[in-house]
């Protein structure tokens, strides 16, 4: 056979292998969903006794995982249980419930996580009557933020104002404190150890670090590539949209989550990290270590974290509108790489940064996606390149007709980047174009997902 034939056979083999991998991922996800449905039915019992509601408000998945662990503990005691996202709960259901356990994370500066945004905006703004409800609240937060556990506290206050009776005082948990989580789980018959992360962090070696915005007036942004610390070790599996939790050697109690910017097929785990500085000029603990102090060849303790609220899942075959700014490109890039390999090219990227000359992150890859048709549309917003500031939300408003056409094709929206300014501006633009009811429906259907910080 000639060289052309060998190349064709090689390309065919690669496509076949990738197709088999995609099929394997699909089957794993399908089996996982079926297993969850079976477990939910088992926990709910035969319907003879009203179930305890275990309700979660989760952004990155921790509250959801704790809800299932809590439910298993209750079920082991013979109590029927129903597990729900807070956005799937309505007031009549809650009013007819005798006992409910709430596990609520706080996002950003005191906000409800996306999985509870509708409940916070609607039922929690109403004067409810819940005199027959007995409840408990586990509030998850981080004391580095001014409004520590603010959403959990607001939820607790609303429940008490509605006449519900606390089963125990609210528990405020700082940064996943394992002692407090174990105490909560033990209260409901669950294994206290299950409150900790199921997998221990593993060692990953920094393989490469590359500056992405040389000459920028803003803080430097780096692409970091990690590989398993042991040569020849198999690359663990993750899904586009997932997170990497980095544990700091200087302060193991303060891990940091970063959106993964690559997929397993790339052969390494990549992050996009902006080097932060404190008001006194010193480097941020995590970003400073990763971008300045960690040397190529050094190891970090890293844990892969599923991020169910930002995975593609049911949106895999839908057209995607991917919106972000700055280092938020990381989560969007992982999705675009997955879509590229799967042959799904109905993708629209809307990305913003400071200046085109220095801050066009990953521009070579983005241009290649355009050239090959992976991106059907690209809109860029470089805020400092004109007298009047232009941001991604302005691009949305300018393309309102096209946005309506894409959503009419059942497209899904994924937003990744800063909560203040970008994500809030995008949300306001969507509500201006479509109205609050339509945005609520997109959220509840899982077609509007965010990974914002």
DRENTISE-532981 format. One record per residue: residue in one letter; z, y, x of N, C-alpha, C in turn. Coordinates in pm, whole numbers, plus 32768, in hexadecimal, padded with zeros to 4 digits. Layout:
% residues N
AZYXZYXZYX/...
***
This chain:
% residues 453
X80007F8880548000800080008000807D8058/X7FBB80E580297FB581608078803281B58061/X8039822480AD80B1827980A980C782B5801F/X805A82DB7FDB806683177F5680A582B67EF4/X807982377EFB80B081D07EA1814581BC7EBB/X816C81B67F3C81FA81A57F5D824D821A7F28/X821682927F36825E83067F02827083007E6B/X820682D67E27820D82CA7D94827482627D6C/X827381F07DB382D781897D95836481BA7DB0/X837582057E1E83FA823B7E3E8429829D7DD4/X83CE82F57DA883F383557D408416830E7CBE/X83C882A57C9F83E582597C25846C82177C2C/X848E81E27CA2851081A17CB2858282047CA1/X856F827D7CD885D682E37CC985E983097C37/X8579831C7BEF8581833F7B6085C482CF7B10/X85A282527B3285E081E17AED867681DD7B06/X869D81F27B84872C81F17BA5877582607B5C/X873682D67B57877883447B128781832A7A7B/X871682EF7A43871982CD79B58788826A7996/X879A820879EE880681A679DA888D81EA79E4/X889C824A7A41891A82917A4C893882E179CD/X88D18329799988E48376791E8909831B78A9/X88C682A878A188E682497837897682197843/X89A1820278BF8A2A81D678D58A8E823F78A9/X8A7182BF78C98ACA832C78A08AD083357808/X8A5A832A77C88A56833077358AA982BF76F7/X8A998248772D8AE381D776F68B7981E6770C/X8BA0821B77818C2E8231779A8C6782957737/X8C1C8302771F8C4C836776C18C52832F7632/X8BEF82DE76118BEF82A3758B8C6582447579/X8C8081F275E18CF3819775DA8D7581E575D3/X8D7B8256761F8DF582A7761E8E0E82E17593/X8DA4831775548DB5834E74CD8DDF82E4746A/X8DA4826D74758DC98200741B8E5981D77430/X8E8581D374B08F0F81AE74CE8F7082157495/X8F4D829674A08FA282FF74698FAC82F173D2/X8F3B82D673908F3C82C572FF8F93824E72D6/X8F8881DF73208FDB816A7300906E81887314/X908E81CF7381911B81EF73999150824D732E/X90FF82AF7305912A830C729C914982C1721B/X90F3826071F9910A82117180918A81BF718B/X91A481877201921E81387217929A8190720C/X92958206724A9308826072479327828F71B9/X92BE82A1716692D382D670DF931382727081/X931081F170A2934E818B704E92FD816E6FD1/X934181326F6F92F981066EF692FB816D6E86/X933681E06E9E933782496E3A93AD82416DDB/X940181DD6DE9947481CF6D9094DD823A6DAC/X94E482686E27954482CF6E4F94F683466E86/X952083BE6E6094DB84366E8F94E984406F27/X947C845B6F6E9483845E700094C384DE7035/X94FB84D270AC9524854870F794A585877131/X9498860A71269427864D71639449867371F3/X93F1864D724F93FD867A72D9938486D372F3/X939D87547306933487B87309932C87F77394/X92B4880873C692A48840744C924888B9744B/X926B891974A19217898E74BC91FA898B7550/X9182895F75749163893E75FF90E78987762E/X90E889B176AD907189EC76EA9036898E7752/X908A895D77AC905889077818907488747800/X90B98851779290D087C57771915D87937784/X91B587E277C7923D87B277DE928A87A2775C/X92828806770492CB87FE7686929987897632/X92178770763491DF870075E99212867C761F/X9215866C76A4924785F076DF92D985DB76BC/X9328864576C093B6863A769E93C98617760A/X936F864A75B6937986297527936685947510/X93058558755392EF84C8754393638478757D/X939B84A575EC940F845E76259486846575C7/X949A84DB758A950684EB752994F0849174B0/X9475848D74809455843B740A946F83A77425/X944D8379749E946582EB74BD94F982CC74BF/X954A832B74ED95DA831674EA960F830A745C/X95E0835F7403960B8358737795DD82D77336/X956182AF7354952D82347319957B81BB7348/X95AB81BD73C695FA814E73F9967F814173AF/X96AA81AD7370972581A9731F97088184728E/X968B816472719668813C71EA964381AF718E/X962D822571C6960B82997173957482AF7172/X953782BF70FE94A882DF70FA9491836D712C/X9422838171709407840171B193758428719B/X935F84A8718E92D784DE718992CA854B71F2/X92688540724D9254859F72B991DE85FA7296/X91F3867D729E918A86DC727A918B875372D8/X9116878C72F0910E880F732D9140887672C7/X917F88E072F891B58943729C914889827246/X90D08991727D906289CA722E9033896D71BE/X905888ED71C49033888F715B909C888B70EB/X910488DD70F7917288DF7096916089517034/X917D89386FB3917D89A36F51920989AF6F16/X92218A1E6ED392A78A376E9D92D389D36E33/X927B89A96DD692A889456D7492D888C36DB5/X929188966E1E92BC881D6E64934588316EA4/X935688A36EE693D588BE6F28944688CC6EC2/X9429890D6E50948F891F6DE994BA889A6DAC/X946288376DAE948387B56D7694BC87546DDB/X94DA87836E54950C872D6EBF95A2873F6ED0/X95E886D06EE6967986D66EF796A086F26F88/X965086BF6FE9967486CF707595F586E470C8/X95FB8748712095888766717695B9878E7200/X9574875D72649591878172EF951987CD7326/X95328843735F94C9889A739194D0889F742A/X945E8887746B9455889374FC93EB88FE7516/X941A8973754393C389E9754593BE8A2975CE/X93488A31760693348A79768493158B0A7666/X93288B5E76CB93048BEC76C392958C047726/X92358C5676FE91C08C6D775591B68CFF7777/X91888D1C77F291758DA6781A91F88DF37813/X91F28E6C77E192688EC277D992A88EB8774E/X92D68E3F772E93208E2E76B292CE8E04763B/X92528DD9765191F98DB775E292098D2675B6/X91DB8D0C753C91CF8C81750F915C8C417559/X91678BC0757D90F48B7C75B990858B6E7553/X900D8B4F75848F9A8B4575298FB08ADE74BC/X8FFA8A7374DA90148A0C747590728A367407/X90A48AB1740F90FD8AE573A690D78B72737B/X90648BA273AA903C8C2B738C902C8C4672F8/X8FF18BE772AF8FDD8BFA721E90638BF871D6/X90BC8B9B71FB913F8B9371BA91908C1271D3/X91878C47724F91D18CC17270919A8D397224/X91178D3B720F90D78DAF71CF90E18DAB7137/X90F78D3470FD90F68D2A706B917F8CFE7033/X91A38C7D703692248C576FFB929C8CA37033/X929F8CBA70B693138CFD70F1931A8D9270CF/X92B28DC6709392B58E51706692DD8E5C6FD3/X92FA8DE96F9693208DE76F0993B68DCD6EFB/X93ED8DF96E8C94798DDB6E6C947D8D536E28/X94A58CEC6E7394A68C646E3E95318C406E0B/X95378BD76DB995B68BA46D8695C18B116DAF/X961B8AF56E1096278A6E6E4896B98A406E48/X96FF8A4A6DD5978E8A286DD597AB89946DEB/X9749893F6DD1976088AF6DE0973C88786E68/X971088CF6EC496E188A16F46974F88A86FAF/X975F883B6FF997B58838706F9759882870E8/X977188747150970E887971BC9751888C7244/X9701887672AB97288894733696AF88CA737E/X96C5892373E096598960742D966F894974C1/X9608891475039603890E7595959C897775C0/X95CB89E0760495738A4D762E95538A3E76C2/X94D28A3C76E394A58A2C776D94728AB277A1/X949B8AD5781A946F8B557851947F8B5A78E8/X94748BD2791C947E8BE979AC94C28C7079C1/X95328C6F7A0895818CEA7A17953D8D557A6C/X94D08D347AAE94898D9C7AF994468DFF7A9B/X94378DDA7A1B93FF8E3579B894708E807971/X94548EFE794F94BA8F52791194EC8F18788E/X94908EE7783D94B38EB577B894C28E1C77BC/X952A8DF077FF95438D62781495588D1B778E/X950B8CB1777595168C5E76FC950B8CB2767B/X94BE8D1F768194BC8D7C760F948A8D3C758F/X94238CE6759893EF8CAC751C94538C4974E1/X94908BF5753594F58B98750395698BE174C2/X95918C5174FC95FE8CA074C395D48CDF743E/X95588D11743895278D4B73BB951F8CE2734E/X94F38C6A737294EB8BFC731295768BD972DC/X95D78BD1733696608BB4730F96968C1F72B0/X967E8C9D72D096AD8D0A727B966D8D0571F1/X95EA8CE871EE95A48CDF716D95DB8C6D7118/X95F58BFB7156962B8B88710C96B58BAA70D2/X970A8BE97122978F8C0D70EF97868C757081/X972B8CD7709097198D3C702896E38D006FA7/X96A08C8D6FB396688C496F3E96CC8BEC6EFB/X97478BE96F3097B08B986EF297BF8B0D6F28/X97718AE96F8F977D8A646FCB97FD8A5A701E/X982F89E1702F98AE89CA70749897898770FB/X98C789C3716B98B4898471EE9905890371FB/X98C7889B7230990F88207250995F882F72D0/X99308887732A997288A273A8993E892973DB/X998489687438995289E7746C98CB89D674B0/X987A8A3E74A997F78A3C74EB980A8A247581/X97B189D375BC97B389B9764B97408A05768C/X97608A5F76E896FB8AAA773296EA8A6C77BC/X96728A3B77D9965889EF785496038A4278B3/X96358A55792B95ED8AA1799095978A4679E6/X95148A5979DD94B78A167A3994C9897F7A3D/X94DA894279C794E288B079BE9560887479FB/X95D088BB79F3964F88897A2B966887F879FF/X966587977A5C9670870B7A3696F586E579F7/X9760872B7A1D97E4870B79E497E787307951/X97B787A9793097B687D278A39756877E7850/X96E2875D788996838709783F96BF867F7825/X970486487888974485C6787597AF85CE7809/X97F8863E7806985F8651779F982286557714/X97B3869E7706976E86A47685974186197659/X96FE85D376B096C8854F768D973884EE7669/X97A584F276B5981584997698985284B7760F/X984A853575E49881855A7560983C851074EF/X97BF84E97507976F84A9749E974E841874C0/X979883DF751C978A83507539971C832C7599/X96E0839175DA96758374763896AD836476C4/X966383217719968A830F77A49688839677E9/X96FC83C1781D97068443785C96A6845378CE/X968A83EB7918963083F5798B95A284187961/X958283FA78E094F9841678B294DE84AA78A8/X954784FC78AD9532858C78A894F285C37925/X94F48575799194B585A17A0A942285797A07/X93D585B57A5F934585957A62933385027A80/X92D484BE7A3D92C6842F7A4C929884047AD6/X9254845A7B1E922284357BA2925F848E7C0B/X928684547C7A92B784A37CEA924284EB7D2C/X925B85617D6691EF85A47DAF91C585507E26/X9146855A7E49911385117EBD90E085747F25/X90D285437F9D90A8859A800C901085AA800E/X8FE2862680138F558647801F8F4586A0809A/X8EDB868C80E48EC286D7815E8E5C87468144/X8E7A87BF81768E1A882D816A8DA4880F81C5/X8D3087FB81878CB887D881D28C68885381FC/X8C6988BA81A78C1B893381C68C5089A78173/X8C408A1D81A98C658A9881618BF88B00817E/X8BC48B3C81138B528B9881238B6B8C1780D4/X8B5B8C8B81158B688D0B80D28AEE8D22807A/X8B048D437FFB8A968D527F9C8A6D8DE27F84/X8AC08E437FAD8AA18ECF7F8C8AB28F2B8004/X8A728F0880728A7A8F5A80EB8A508FEA80CE/X8AA0904980FF8A8190D680EC8AB091108068/X8AF090C080158B1B90EF7F918B8A91577F9D/X8B8991B67F408BF692177F388C7191D97EF9/X8C6191657EBA8CD191207E7D8D1090BC7EDC/X8D7290747EAA8DB690107EFD8D578F9E7F1F/X8D648F627F958D0A8EF57FBC8D188E7B7F62/X8CA78E3A7F4A8CA18DC17EF88C6A8D517F4E/X8CAD8CDE7F4B8C878C6E7F9F8C678BF37F4B/X8C078BA67F7A8BF08B1E7F478C348ABE7FA7/X8C8C8A697F728CD38A077FC38CA9897B7F98/X8C8D89277FF98C64889D7FDD8CCD883E8016/X8CFD87E37FC08D6287827FE78D2C86F47FD9/X8D58869D80328D3A860F80298DBA85C0803A/X8DC0854480038E3984F480158E6084EC80A8/X8EE284EF80C28F1384FA814B8EEF848381A2/X8EDD840F81658EBE839881B38E27837F81B0/X8DEB837582258D5B835A822E8D3982D981E6/X8CCF82DE81978CA48268814E8CE9825580C9/X8D4D82AB80AA8D92829E802A8D3482C47FB8/X8D3D827B7F4A8CE882987ED78D10831E7E9A/X8CAC83687E6D8CC683E97E2E8CFC83D07DA1/X8D7384067D808DA883F37CF88D4C84317C90/X8D5784047C158D0084337BAA8D3F84AA7B62/X8CEE850D7B448D1585787AE98C9A859E7A98/X8CAF85F07A328C44861B79D98C3286B279E8/X8BB786E279D88BA1877379E18BFC87B9797D/X8C36882779AD8C978870795C8D2788547981/X8D3F87EC79D38DC887C879F78E0188257A62/X8E8188117A818ECB88687ADC8EFD881B7B55/X8F1288647BC18F55882E7C378FD888797C48/X904688317C4E90C9886F7C6490EC88627CF8/X90FC88D37D39911F88D87DC691B588EF7DD4/X91F8889C7E22928788AE7E3A929A88F17EC2/X92E6895C7EC292FA89AC7F3A9363896D7F94/X93468961801393AA892C8070941F898B807E/X94048A0E806B946E8A71807794C98A767FFE/X94978A4A7F8B94E68A4F7F1094B289E57EAF/X94DD89677EBE94A988FA7E6A94C4890E7DD4/X952589637DB1954489797D2394E089D87CE1/X94848A127D2D94228A717CF693948A427D0C/X936989D57CCB92DE89AA7CDA92808A0D7C96/X92008A087CBD919C8A617C8391278A0D7C50/X90F48A2E7BDB908189EA7BA190038A3B7BBC/X8F9889F67BE48F168A357BFB8EAA89E67BB2/X8E4A8A2D7B778DD889EB7B388D8589A77BA4/X8D6189297B8D8D0F88E17BED8C7E89107BDD/X8C3E892F7C4E8BB789697C4C8B4A89027C69/X8B6E88827C708B0C881A7C928B2087A27C37/X8ACA873E7C478AD886C07BFD8AE0864E7C63/X8B1385DA7C3E8B23856E7CA08AA285497CEA/X8A2F85567CA689B085337CE68992858A7D60/X89D685FE7D6C89C186547DE08A01861B7E5E/X8A5B85BB7E4E8A99857C7EC18B1285C67EF8/X8B3886357EBA8BAE867F7EE48BDF86D67E71/X8C5C86FD7E7B8C9987527E158C9487E27E47/X8C5288397DFB8C4088C37E268C8C89237DCA/X8CC589897E078D0A89F37DBE8CCC8A797DE5/X8CD88ADB7D8E8CB08B657DAD8D2E8BBA7D9B/X8D5F8BF37E0A8DE28C347E0C8DD48CC37E41/X8E0D8D217DF78E128DAC7E268E958DC27E71/X8E8C8E027EE28F038E1E7F338F4E8E957EF5/X8FC58E787EC590158EDF7E8390778F1E7EE5/X90968F9F7ECE90FD8FE37F1C916490227EBF/X91E2901A7EE7924E90577E9A924D90EE7EAF/X92A191327E6392A691C47E6C92D191F57EF5/X931B91A07F3F934791C87FC692E091A68032/X926D91728007920291518065920290C38099/X926C9078807E92728FED80AC921A8F948055/X91EE8F24808D91968EC8804591E38E7E7FD9/X919D8E5F7F6C91D78E0B7F0591FB8D827F3D/X92638D437F0592958CC67F3E92298C5A7F42/X91E98C3F7ECF91888BD27EC891018BFC7F02/X90CB8C6C7ED390468C947F0190478CB67F96/X90B58CF37FC790BC8D13805490BE8C9780AB/X91088C32807F910F8BB480C990878B7080CD/X90448B6A80598FC48B2480508F548B6C809A/X8F558BF080968EE38C3B80CB8EF68C6E8159/X8F748C7281898F8B8CAC820D8FDA8C52826B/X903E8C0D823990998BC3829290738B3082A3/X903B8AF4823D90148A6782458F978A5B829D/X8F9E8A0583008F2C89F3835B8ED6897E832D/X8E558985834A8DFC8914832D8E3388998375/X8E3F882B832B8E7A87B183618F09879D8336/X8F4D880983098FD687FD82D68FD587BE824B/X9048878882239054874481A290A78795813F/X9089878180C190D787BD805490FF874E7FF4/X916B87677FAB9194870C7F3F9151873C7EBF/X90FD86E97E8690A987127E1590B186A87DA8/X90BA86D67D2E90BD867C7CBA904E86A57C5A/X8FFC86467C308F9686607BCB8FD886687B42/X8FB386CE7AF58FF086E27A718F8386E77A06/X8F83868A79A88F23869379398F38871678ED/X8ECD875178C28ED287D078788E8787BD77F5/X8EC3877577958E79874D771D8E4087C176CD/X8E82883676D18E5088A676818DD688E976BF/X8DB288C4773C8D3D8902777A8CD2889C77A3/X8CE8881E77848C8187B9779F8C0D87C8773D/X8B9D8789775F8B29878F77068B3E8738768B/X8B6686BA769F8B85865E76328B1A866375C5/X8B3F868A754B8AE1868774DA8A7186ED74E9/X8A7D8747754A8A1487AC756089AE878275C9/X89B7870675F7896386D9766688CE86ED764B/X88A286CE75D3881286D775B487EB875B7573/X884B87B3755B882C8834751C87F588967582/X87A888FB7555878B896C75AE880E89B075D7/X881589E07652888F8A1F768388768AB076A9/X88D48B07767F88D88B9276AA89538B9E7702/X89408BB7778389AC8BB877E589C28C487813/X8A3B8C7977FF8A5A8D0778148AD08D127875/X8AC28D6478DB8B338D7379368B238DE57997/X8B8C8DFB79E48B888E617A4D8BD58E317AC6/X8BB38E697B3A8BFC8E4C7BB58C078DB87BD2/X8C808D8D7BF78C958D017C1A8C8F8CA57BA0/X8C838CDF7B288C6D8C8D7AB18BEA8C427AB7/X8B938C697B158B178C1E7B268B338B8C7B48/X8BA98B6F7B828BC98AE67BAB8BBD8A837B38/X8C068A9E7ACA8C028A417A598B7A8A387A19/X8B308AA87A178AA98AA779DE8A498A5A7A38/X8A5A8A687ABC8A008A237B198A0F898C7B0D/X8A8A895C7AFA8A9B88CA7AEB8A5288987A6F/X8A5788E57A028A0E88BD7989897788BF79A1/X8946892579E488B6892E79FC888588BF7A58/X88D6889A7ABA88AF88297B0F88AB87A87AC0/X890D87947A66890D871C7A128894871C79B5/X8874878F797C880287997922877F8781796C/X877687B679E586FE87A37A3586E6870F7A4C/X874D86C77A75873D86387A94872185E77A17/X8754861579A5873D85CB792886B985F178E6/X86748654791B85F3867C78E385FE86D47868/X8673871478528684876F77E0866C87FE7812/X85FB883877EA85D288B9782285DC892C77BF/X86178918774B862A898676EC86AB89CF7712/X86A18A1F777E87168A6377B586F88AF777C7/X875C8B4977A887518BDA77B687CE8C097800/X87BC8C457875882B8C7678C588318D0E78BE/X88A98D42789E88C38DD1789F89368DE67900/X891A8E2A7970897D8E3379DC89898EC27A0E/X8A048EEB7A2C8A1C8F727A5A8A6E8F7A7AD9/X8A4F8FDF7B2A8A9C8FFC7BA58A8A90917BC5/X8AB090B97C3F8AAE91487C638A21917A7C86/X89ED914C7CF8896C917E7D2B890D910A7D47/X8890911B7D21882D90B17D36881990937DCA/X882090FB7E1E880290E87EAC8867908E7EF2/X88E4908E7EC5894C90457F0E899A8FE17EB9/X89938FEB7E3489EA8F9A7DDE899D8F3B7D83/X89218F207DA388D08EC37D5388F48E367D82/X89678E057D55899C8D867D85893C8D147D67/X892B8CBC7DC888D88C427DB8884B8C647D89/X88168CD57DB587958D037D8187238CA37D9F/X87298C5E7E1386BE8C017E3386B78B8E7DD0/X872B8B577DAD872F8AE97D4D87048B187CC2/X87318B8E7C9B870C8BC37C1886758BDA7C10/X863C8C117C7985AA8C267C7B855F8BA17C76/X85948B3B7CB785558AB87CB3855B8A7E7C26/X85CA8A907BDF85D48A637B54856D8AAA7AFE/X855A8B2A7B1684F48B747ACB84698B3D7AE7/X844D8B2A7B6683C78AFD7B8E83A78A757B51/X84098A1B7B4C83F289937B1A840689867A84/X842789F37A41843689EE79B084BC89BC797F/X851C89A979DA85A3898079B085E389F0795F/X85C88A6C798885F48AE1793D857D8B1778ED/X85898B11786985208B4B7816852C8BE3780D/X85A58C14782585B88CA67825862B8CC97882/X861D8D3978C986848D6C792286948E01790B/X87108E2C78F1872F8EBA78E6879E8EDA7949/X87898F3F799C87EA8F667A01881C8FF379E3/X889C900979FD88D9908D79E8892490B47A67/X88E9910B7AB7892C913B7B2F896491C67B10/X89E791CA7AFD8A27923E7ABF8A1B92BE7B0F/X8A1392B47B958A15932D7BE8898B93597C17/X8921931D7BE2889B933E7C11885893AE7BC1/X88A293EC7B65886C945B7B1988E094B97AF7/X88BF952F7ACE892795937AB3898295667A43/X894A952B79DB899894F9796A89B894657980/X8A369442797B8A5E93B879968A229359792E/X89F092E8795F89B39283790789F591FD7922/X8A2791BE78B88A6E913F78C48A2A90D4786D/X8A599058787B8A168FEB78338A1C8FFF779B/X8A88903A77688A8F905176D88A2290B176A8/X89FA910E7700898C916876DD8908911B76D7/X88F690BD7732887E9069772F8879901976AD/X88EC8FE9767F88EF8F9E760088C38FF7758D/X88F9906F758788D590CA751A884290ED751F/X880C91007598877D912075A6872490AC757B/X87579031758987078FBA756887388F7974E6/X876D8FCA748B87A98F93741187488F3D73C0/X86CB8F6773B686698F19736886518E9073A8/X86458E8F742E86308E10747386AC8DB77466/X87208DF5746E879D8DAA745F87A48D6973D6/X87808DB1736F877E8D7972E7871D8D0472DF/X86A98D11732186468CA5731D867B8C277363/X86BF8C3973D486F78BC5741A87648B8173C9/X87BB8BD0738B88248B93733A87EA8B4F72BE/X877A8B82728D87368B40721D87008AB77247/X86EA8AA672CA86BF8A247301873889CC7322/X87AF89F472F4882A89A67309885E89AF7398/X88438A1F73DC88728A30746689098A3D746A/X89428A1E74DF89D08A2F74F989E38A9C7562/X8A538AE275598A748B4F75B48AE58B257611/X8AD28B3976948B3A8B1D76F78B538B9C7747/X8BD08BC8774C8BF58C44778F8C578C2377FF/X8C3B8C5378788C918C3678EA8CA08CB37941/X8D1C8CD8795F8D348D4C79B38DB08D977988/X8DB38E1879A18E2D8E6679898E468E7A78F4/X8EC58E6A78CE8EEC8E7E78438EE58F11781D/X8F218F6678728F1F8FF678588E94902D7879/X8E60907B78208DDE90B778388D6C905E780B/X8D4B8FF7785B8CD68FA7783D8CE88F5277BF/X8D478EF477C28D548E9677518D798EDE76D0/X8DD28F4176D98DF58F8B76608D7F8FDE762F/X8D309015768D8CBA906176678C4F90097629/X8C3D8F8F765F8BDD8F3076268C078F097598/X8C898EEF75878CBA8EC875038CA38F39749E/X8CBE8FB574C88CA89027746F8C139037744D/X8BBB901F74B18B2B902974978AFE8FBF7435/X8B308F4474448B0B8ED973E68B378EFA7358/X8BAE8F33734C8BE18F5872C78B918FCC728D/X8B64902672E28B11909572B28A8B9062727F/X8A528FFF72C589CE8FCB729F89D78F6F7226/X8A3A8F1372268A3C8EA971C18AAB8EB77159/X8B148F0171788B868F0C711D8BF48EA97140/X8C6C8EC871158CE08E7571368CD68DE770FF/X8CA28DD970878C9B8D5470488C3F8CF77098/X8BCF8D2B70C68B738CD871128BAE8CAF7199/X8BF58D0B71DB8C358CEA725B8CA38C837245/X8CEB8C9071D78D528C2D71B68D148BA371A5/X8CA38B9B71628C618B1C714C8C2D8AE171CF/X8BF78B3572278BCA8B0672A98C3F8ACD72F9/X8CB38B0E72F08D298ADE73388D588A587302/X8D658A4E727F8D9889D372428D39895E7256/X8CB68979725C8C55890E726E8C4488E472FF/X8C88892D735C8C7D890C73E98C008943742A/X8BBC899F73E88B4189DA74228B5C8A5E746A/X8BD88A89746E8BFF8B0174B88C788ADB750C/X8C608ACB75908CC88A9A75EA8CD78AFA765F/X8D548B06768E8D6F8B6576F98DC88B287765/X8DAE8B5377E08E048B3678528E1A8BBE7895/X8E828C0478698E978C8E78958F228C9D78D0/X8F318D0279258FAF8D11796E8FCC8DA4798A/
***
